[in-house]
Amino acid sequence: MQLNFKRLGEGTPLIILHGLFGSLDNWMTFARAIAAKRTVYLVDQRNHGGSPHAMDHHYEAMADDLEVFFQSHQIEEADIIGHSMGGKTAMQFACEHPEKVKQLIVVDIAPKEYPVHHQLIIEALESIDLSAIKSRGQADEQMSKLIEDFGVRQFLLKGLARGPEGFRWKFNLEVIKDQIENIVVPLDAQSHFDGPSVFIRGARSNYILEEDFDGILRQFPHASFETIAEAGHWIHAEKPQAFLEVISKYL
């Protein structure tokens, strides 16, 4: 699969992978800040953004998509930043193709299994009558009945596109809903990556706990850990300057 992407800057390649229900646009501000010294590839993963939709949505497929991306753009080696779902894609790829990953940076996700916790979001997305709404404001109003957090609603509404025939979701909601359990599965316990890696967590997030460190080190023995104060799961959006400072230490 040929993935949609944007390229900024010149220098050592850096690939950025967004999380579930996101897109490359979520990372544009960060990419601009770091592109002065790097070639930054912002990538839409399958079933998201401008990339093709497919019936399969699991980490093996997404890692294969990334391998095709490396080949298509003649990238021999790159640093990879992956957030949440993108972080697990990055971990999967690094374990399968360690020679292609200069440094792995995982943002607020561990290689462990998570409980399915997206039901409310999916219900809220499905509650919007796309054929009836005339504006994003109307979509936000409908979604607010189930999701109180304004920031979460604004993040999700970035996936709403308007075309000649009305509004549509950029992400493949039907397939994601059907295969949501593939998003929360653990990385194969036998997989490992011996290269340099960094796991960054938000202090207000529960995605990476201190009790997860030993498990991470078993599969990523050269991992370093960073915690960003007052940040939740969307660290790069909530604390952009602190996140940039931490990333700059490693890149």
ABEGO torsion letter per residue (X at the ends): XBBBBBBBEBEBBBBBBBBBGBBAAAAAAAAAAAAAABBBBBBBBBGBEABBBBABBBAAAAAAAAAAAAAAAGBABBBBBBBEAAAAAAAAAAAABAAABABBBBBGBBABBBBBAAAAAAAAAAABBAAABABAAAAAAAAAAABABAAAAAAAAAABBBBAAEBBBABBAAAAAAAAAAAABBBBAABBBABBBBBBBBAABAABBAAAAAAAAAABAABBBBBBBGBBABAAAABAAAAAAAAAAAX
